[in-house]
Amino acid sequence: MYSEPGAEQGPVAVSEGAGKHLDEAARAVASAHPSAGPILQLLQTRVDRALECDTPDLLIGTLAAVAAQRPAMESAGLKTHAFRELRQGLGSASARRKAWTWTRICASRPEAEARELACALLDTFWRDHRKEVERIALNLARDEDREVRLYAASTIARIIRSSFRANVRYLRAWSRHADPSVRRQVIIATVAVADEEHPEWARLLLDMLEPHLSDRDPYIRRNLGPFALGQGMLRVYPQETLDRLEKWLQSDNEIVRWNVAMAFTAPIGALALERGLEILRLLAADPRRFVWGAAALAIKNLATLRPRRVRPVLRQWMKDPALRVAVSTALNASVR
């Protein structure tokens, strides 16, 4: 799988915003790590205590201890469980008033777990405090802590999913934000918004991503081509995304063409093999190393995943001088 330093992708951004049950990660943790069972019970006690005493301090301290002592994936599942339980405890008006106060305070606290808690609650107040929620969410999208930024992307995704038609305009507006950190989290959020049960969302989401294809910010493109397009849109909306990739292929902009090639570095690219190979054949002939290098990486991944289907095609491509460098680079890399 493609990965570069600085690429912001992870389970937080996807699982919380993908319309799935928020406690699935915690259940997986409990089954894979029996010792996590008592911690889940402790977190439940801390959530109840927080609501009862009108302070999240003890819960935040416990979450910080869990993050310091448990593996990252296990810690993420446990935090997800705690935040889900906290959200479920906001049924009364008084509990919501408490939580809204916590959210605003936690958003500026020094502990990363406090800011994550703010992200986990923010979207529940969207209807009542839209402008303030928007301000806090976009500020947290620029947070110095990577995990907090991913939680902010999840918050953005949940806001959009809660009423897609009404809120997608905010996603478009945020995607044009002057700060590239915000634009990056919006791109990550798009993956969490995409839903195969809503094919009608594909065009609007692809429209939203399109202006970023030529963005030269390195963090934007690391999260656009290989992640948002490859692991996200191509997985959920394969036909619509392939149509767009073929359209974008007509651009001569090297950043656009790099993003198109990198979409096929994700494992899901192997499921779009016929059209994907034709797109990569054209990109592999690009004289610019930046472009043909990305195509070579995608070709290498496809050759590794589907060798019997791809390698005979590559042997034919080797006869074309325009393709020989990219193909030989891909073949050499795939046998290491």
RODO-2510 file (C-alpha; in nm, 4 decimals, decimal comma):
residues 336
     n   res          X          Y          Z
     1     m     0,0000     0,0000     0,0000
     2     y     0,1237     0,3480    -0,0828
     3     s     0,2432     0,5501     0,2121
     4     e     0,4454     0,8668     0,2502
     5     p     0,5528     1,0570     0,5583
     6     g     0,2914     1,3171     0,6349
     7     a     0,0027     1,1350     0,4696
     8     e    -0,2850     1,1641     0,7131
     9     q    -0,4884     0,8531     0,6935
    10     g    -0,6066     0,6211     0,9630
    11     p    -0,8914     0,4335     1,1265
    12     v    -1,0216     0,7316     1,3184
    13     a    -1,0995     0,9324     1,0089
    14     v    -1,2735     0,6466     0,8372
    15     s    -1,4500     0,4378     1,0998
    16     e    -1,6195     0,7158     1,2901
    17     g    -1,7568     0,8852     0,9831
    18     a    -1,8442     0,5859     0,7688
    19     g    -2,1935     0,5387     0,9101
    20     k    -2,1016     0,2294     1,1090
    21     h    -2,1593     0,1596     1,4767
    22     l    -1,9132     0,3532     1,6864
    23     d    -1,8542     0,0660     1,9262
    24     e    -1,7386    -0,1875     1,6653
    25     a    -1,3773    -0,0956     1,7301
    26     a    -1,4208    -0,1411     2,1031
    27     r    -1,5787    -0,4837     2,0557
    28     a    -1,2897    -0,5860     1,8365
    29     v    -1,0487    -0,4653     2,1028
    30     a    -1,2265    -0,6633     2,3736
    31     s    -1,2200    -0,9854     2,1706
    32     a    -0,8597    -0,9457     2,0541
    33     h    -0,7311    -0,8229     2,3900
    34     p    -0,9135    -0,9889     2,6823
    35     s    -0,7325    -0,7595     2,9237
    36     a    -0,9186    -0,4654     2,7685
    37     g    -1,2475    -0,5819     2,9199
    38     p    -1,1832    -0,4234     3,2617
    39     i    -1,0705    -0,1048     3,0903
    40     l    -1,3993    -0,0846     2,9007
    41     q    -1,5834    -0,1170     3,2322
    42     l    -1,3618     0,1501     3,3865
    43     l    -1,4282     0,3866     3,0972
    44     q    -1,8015     0,3318     3,1339
    45     t    -1,7736     0,4229     3,5024
    46     r    -1,5738     0,7344     3,4128
    47     v    -1,8351     0,8411     3,1559
    48     d    -2,1163     0,8000     3,4092
    49     r    -1,9145     0,9890     3,6687
    50     a    -1,8418     1,2719     3,4262
    51     l    -2,2107     1,3230     3,3541
    52     e    -2,3032     1,2931     3,7203
    53     c    -2,0391     1,5349     3,8487
    54     d    -2,0510     1,7741     3,5529
    55     t    -1,6789     1,7466     3,4773
    56     p    -1,4894     1,5455     3,2164
    57     d    -1,1557     1,5704     3,3994
    58     l    -1,1437     1,2162     3,5354
    59     l    -1,2490     1,0725     3,1985
    60     i    -0,9821     1,2738     3,0158
    61     g    -0,7178     1,1592     3,2609
    62     t    -0,8193     0,7968     3,2140
    63     l    -0,8124     0,8299     2,8347
    64     a    -0,4668     0,9845     2,8536
    65     a    -0,3472     0,6939     3,0670
    66     v    -0,4960     0,4429     2,8228
    67     a    -0,3245     0,6163     2,5300
    68     a     0,0084     0,6089     2,7127
    69     q    -0,0115     0,2438     2,8163
    70     r    -0,1905     0,0602     2,5336
    71     p    -0,1026     0,0008     2,1659
    72     a    -0,2311     0,2706     1,9313
    73     m    -0,5064     0,0645     1,7645
    74     e    -0,6325    -0,0710     2,0952
    75     s    -0,6288     0,2755     2,2475
    76     a    -0,8256     0,4129     1,9493
    77     g    -1,0938     0,1475     1,9946
    78     l    -1,1228     0,2158     2,3669
    79     k    -1,1507     0,5903     2,3129
    80     t    -1,4143     0,5337     2,0463
    81     h    -1,6148     0,3264     2,2939
    82     a    -1,5906     0,5958     2,5625
    83     f    -1,6968     0,8714     2,3244
    84     r    -1,9893     0,6653     2,1993
    85     e    -2,1107     0,6085     2,5542
    86     l    -2,0735     0,9778     2,6295
    87     r    -2,2764     1,0751     2,3231
    88     q    -2,5490     0,8307     2,4233
    89     g    -2,5694     0,9947     2,7650
    90     l    -2,6771     1,3293     2,6183
    91     g    -3,0481     1,2528     2,6121
    92     s    -3,1633     1,5231     2,8534
    93     a    -3,1490     1,8977     2,8068
    94     s    -2,9372     1,9382     3,1202
    95     a    -2,6842     1,6789     3,0002
    96     r    -2,6579     1,8563     2,6660
    97     r    -2,5970     2,1899     2,8359
    98     k    -2,3179     2,0332     3,0405
    99     a    -2,1640     1,8695     2,7359
   100     w    -2,1766     2,1892     2,5301
   101     t    -1,9824     2,3699     2,8018
   102     w    -1,7294     2,0836     2,8167
   103     t    -1,6933     2,0848     2,4400
   104     r    -1,5999     2,4502     2,4220
   105     i    -1,3568     2,4228     2,7134
   106     c    -1,2002     2,0943     2,5978
   107     a    -1,1414     2,2316     2,2482
   108     s    -0,8668     2,4556     2,3869
   109     r    -0,7277     2,2344     2,6627
   110     p    -0,3644     2,1196     2,6376
   111     e    -0,4404     1,7454     2,6572
   112     a    -0,4883     1,5879     2,3152
   113     e    -0,7546     1,3590     2,4649
   114     a    -0,9568     1,6638     2,5708
   115     r    -0,9499     1,8044     2,2195
   116     e    -1,0436     1,4613     2,0805
   117     l    -1,3400     1,4577     2,3200
   118     a    -1,4434     1,7990     2,1867
   119     c    -1,4319     1,6606     1,8327
   120     a    -1,6377     1,3590     1,9364
   121     l    -1,9176     1,5782     2,0722
   122     l    -1,9115     1,8791     1,8394
   123     d    -2,1412     1,7508     1,5663
   124     t    -2,4218     1,6798     1,8155
   125     f    -2,4567     2,0569     1,8600
   126     w    -2,4538     2,1484     1,4899
   127     r    -2,8207     2,2424     1,4671
   128     d    -2,8191     2,4583     1,7790
   129     h    -2,4778     2,6258     1,7528
   130     r    -2,3749     2,5974     1,3882
   131     k    -2,1405     2,8955     1,3675
   132     e    -1,9591     2,8075     1,6893
   133     v    -1,9331     2,4390     1,5952
   134     e    -1,7967     2,5360     1,2544
   135     r    -1,5376     2,7665     1,4089
   136     i    -1,4187     2,5071     1,6608
   137     a    -1,4134     2,2201     1,4094
   138     l    -1,2038     2,4137     1,1593
   139     n    -0,9674     2,5236     1,4338
   140     l    -0,9219     2,1627     1,5481
   141     a    -0,8619     2,0614     1,1857
   142     r    -0,5437     2,2703     1,2133
   143     d    -0,4405     2,1174     1,5454
   144     e    -0,0721     2,0394     1,6062
   145     d    -0,1609     1,6806     1,7029
   146     r    -0,2192     1,4396     1,4132
   147     e    -0,4801     1,2319     1,5970
   148     v    -0,6793     1,5411     1,6883
   149     r    -0,6786     1,6459     1,3236
   150     l    -0,8141     1,3037     1,2271
   151     y    -1,0868     1,3332     1,4902
   152     a    -1,1733     1,6731     1,3425
   153     a    -1,2034     1,5110     0,9992
   154     s    -1,4459     1,2621     1,1539
   155     t    -1,6459     1,5472     1,3017
   156     i    -1,6695     1,7132     0,9615
   157     a    -1,7796     1,3846     0,8048
   158     r    -2,0539     1,3271     1,0631
   159     i    -2,1868     1,6791     1,0122
   160     i    -2,2146     1,6217     0,6381
   161     r    -2,3630     1,2724     0,6689
   162     s    -2,6271     1,3887     0,9162
   163     s    -2,8002     1,5774     0,6334
   164     f    -2,6007     1,5478     0,3130
   165     r    -2,8132     1,7653     0,0855
   166     a    -2,8394     2,0442     0,3411
   167     n    -2,4770     2,0374     0,4561
   168     v    -2,2686     1,9464     0,1517
   169     r    -2,2405     2,3177     0,0728
   170     y    -2,0382     2,3583     0,3917
   171     l    -1,8039     2,0815     0,2792
   172     r    -1,7458     2,2693    -0,0463
   173     a    -1,6830     2,5942     0,1393
   174     w    -1,4410     2,4303     0,3834
   175     s    -1,2580     2,2645     0,0945
   176     r    -1,1684     2,6138    -0,0302
   177     h    -1,0283     2,7245     0,3056
   178     a    -0,7079     2,9282     0,2886
   179     d    -0,5286     2,6961     0,5323
   180     p    -0,4054     2,3758     0,3628
   181     s    -0,4466     2,1880     0,6928
   182     v    -0,8215     2,2448     0,6774
   183     r    -0,8343     2,1477     0,3104
   184     r    -0,6456     1,8297     0,3955
   185     q    -0,8939     1,7269     0,6662
   186     v    -1,1857     1,7973     0,4330
   187     i    -1,0288     1,5651     0,1761
   188     i    -0,9897     1,2971     0,4445
   189     a    -1,3489     1,3536     0,5568
   190     t    -1,4699     1,2890     0,2029
   191     v    -1,3632     0,9254     0,2366
   192     a    -1,5760     0,8924     0,5501
   193     v    -1,8740     1,0601     0,3841
   194     a    -1,8711     0,8349     0,0756
   195     d    -2,1341     0,5619     0,1078
   196     e    -2,2211     0,2915    -0,1445
   197     e    -2,5818     0,3108    -0,0238
   198     h    -2,5933     0,6663    -0,1588
   199     p    -2,4658     0,6545    -0,5186
   200     e    -2,6237     0,9946    -0,5777
   201     w    -2,3523     1,1491    -0,3589
   202     a    -2,0717     1,0411    -0,5919
   203     r    -2,0942     1,3304    -0,8372
   204     l    -2,1021     1,5975    -0,5674
   205     l    -1,8083     1,4470    -0,3779
   206     l    -1,5997     1,4078    -0,6919
   207     d    -1,6881     1,7648    -0,7892
   208     m    -1,5625     1,8766    -0,4496
   209     l    -1,2315     1,6923    -0,4891
   210     e    -1,1684     1,8010    -0,8476
   211     p    -1,0324     2,1522    -0,7775
   212     h    -0,7647     2,0013    -0,5513
   213     l    -0,6138     1,7819    -0,8208
   214     s    -0,3629     2,0493    -0,9204
   215     d    -0,2858     2,1626    -0,5638
   216     r     0,0930     2,1511    -0,5180
   217     d     0,0818     2,1345    -0,1391
   218     p     0,2564     1,7997    -0,0701
   219     y     0,0220     1,7057     0,2139
   220     i    -0,2841     1,7694     0,0003
   221     r    -0,1734     1,5402    -0,2796
   222     r    -0,0508     1,2670    -0,0430
   223     n    -0,4042     1,2452     0,0900
   224     l    -0,5829     1,3011    -0,2408
   225     g    -0,4643     1,0568    -0,5076
   226     p    -0,3644     0,7479    -0,3073
   227     f    -0,6092     0,7938    -0,0191
   228     a    -0,9238     0,9928    -0,1068
   229     l    -0,9402     0,8709    -0,4664
   230     g    -0,7809     0,5268    -0,4324
   231     q    -0,8865     0,4002    -0,0920
   232     g    -1,2031     0,6072    -0,0807
   233     m    -1,3893     0,7002    -0,3966
   234     l    -1,2606     0,4183    -0,6179
   235     r    -1,3635     0,1683    -0,3504
   236     v    -1,7116     0,3094    -0,2907
   237     y    -1,7998     0,4519    -0,6337
   238     p    -1,5835     0,2564    -0,8810
   239     q    -1,7616     0,3377    -1,2069
   240     e    -1,8170     0,7055    -1,1352
   241     t    -1,4580     0,7453    -1,0153
   242     l    -1,3107     0,5646    -1,3161
   243     d    -1,5099     0,7938    -1,5444
   244     r    -1,3604     1,0959    -1,3681
   245     l    -1,0087     0,9536    -1,3734
   246     e    -1,0369     0,9076    -1,7504
   247     k    -1,1596     1,2649    -1,7844
   248     w    -0,8791     1,4023    -1,5650
   249     l    -0,6297     1,2036    -1,7692
   250     q    -0,6826     1,4575    -2,0470
   251     s    -0,5136     1,7254    -1,8361
   252     d    -0,1479     1,8037    -1,9071
   253     n    -0,0897     1,9225    -1,5504
   254     e     0,1668     1,6946    -1,3891
   255     i     0,0063     1,7132    -1,0438
   256     v    -0,3325     1,6135    -1,1842
   257     r    -0,1797     1,3227    -1,3731
   258     w     0,0189     1,2176    -1,0636
   259     n    -0,3039     1,2024    -0,8618
   260     v    -0,4722     0,9929    -1,1310
   261     a    -0,1854     0,7443    -1,1312
   262     m    -0,1637     0,7267    -0,7533
   263     a    -0,5320     0,6333    -0,7263
   264     f    -0,4292     0,2881    -0,8543
   265     t    -0,1646     0,2351    -0,5865
   266     a    -0,4418     0,1368    -0,3436
   267     p    -0,5238    -0,2376    -0,3379
   268     i    -0,8745    -0,1643    -0,4647
   269     g    -0,7157    -0,0586    -0,7943
   270     a    -0,6740    -0,4268    -0,8809
   271     l    -1,0528    -0,4596    -0,9041
   272     a    -1,0628    -0,2008    -1,1814
   273     l    -0,7904    -0,3757    -1,3759
   274     e    -0,8914    -0,3327    -1,7400
   275     r    -0,9639     0,0377    -1,7318
   276     g    -0,6905     0,0978    -1,4765
   277     l    -0,4219    -0,0573    -1,6971
   278     e    -0,5279     0,1517    -1,9942
   279     i    -0,5095     0,4691    -1,7843
   280     l    -0,1675     0,3696    -1,6509
   281     r    -0,0402     0,2851    -1,9990
   282     l    -0,1041     0,6431    -2,1052
   283     l     0,0515     0,7842    -1,7895
   284     a     0,3558     0,5576    -1,8153
   285     a     0,4316     0,7200    -2,1505
   286     d     0,4440     1,0677    -1,9952
   287     p     0,8016     1,1981    -2,0399
   288     r     0,8033     1,3598    -1,6949
   289     r     0,9575     1,1401    -1,4293
   290     f     0,7158     1,2738    -1,1687
   291     v     0,4252     1,1291    -1,3660
   292     w     0,5709     0,8077    -1,5061
   293     g     0,7230     0,7338    -1,1647
   294     a     0,3770     0,7419    -1,0066
   295     a     0,2458     0,5213    -1,2875
   296     a     0,5339     0,2777    -1,2306
   297     l     0,4480     0,2527    -0,8609
   298     a     0,0846     0,1777    -0,9427
   299     i     0,1868    -0,0766    -1,2074
   300     k     0,4192    -0,2454    -0,9577
   301     n     0,1356    -0,2810    -0,7075
   302     l    -0,1003    -0,4237    -0,9687
   303     a     0,1667    -0,6672    -1,0886
   304     t     0,2122    -0,7834    -0,7300
   305     l    -0,1603    -0,8233    -0,6649
   306     r    -0,2574    -0,9754    -1,0021
   307     p     0,0651    -1,1146    -1,1524
   308     r    -0,0913    -1,3665    -1,3936
   309     r    -0,3101    -1,1012    -1,5484
   310     v    -0,0741    -0,8035    -1,5404
   311     r     0,2713    -0,9404    -1,6245
   312     p     0,1814    -1,0617    -1,9780
   313     v     0,0436    -0,7145    -2,0492
   314     l     0,3644    -0,5562    -1,9228
   315     r     0,5747    -0,7789    -2,1464
   316     q     0,3830    -0,6404    -2,4431
   317     w     0,4294    -0,2863    -2,3172
   318     m     0,8068    -0,3403    -2,2997
   319     k     0,8095    -0,3439    -2,6792
   320     d     0,7059     0,0231    -2,6807
   321     p     1,0065     0,2539    -2,6254
   322     a     0,7803     0,5160    -2,4677
   323     l     0,6742     0,2706    -2,1950
   324     r     0,9946     0,0780    -2,1411
   325     v     1,1440     0,2886    -1,8600
   326     a     0,8300     0,2981    -1,6468
   327     v     0,7533    -0,0706    -1,6996
   328     s     1,1072    -0,1894    -1,6292
   329     t     1,1099     0,0247    -1,3131
   330     a     0,7833    -0,1357    -1,2018
   331     l     0,8999    -0,4898    -1,2791
   332     n     1,2328    -0,4436    -1,1060
   333     a     1,0609    -0,3063    -0,7944
   334     s     0,8048    -0,5894    -0,7852
   335     v     1,0672    -0,8631    -0,7611
   336     r     1,2651    -0,7112    -0,4749
***
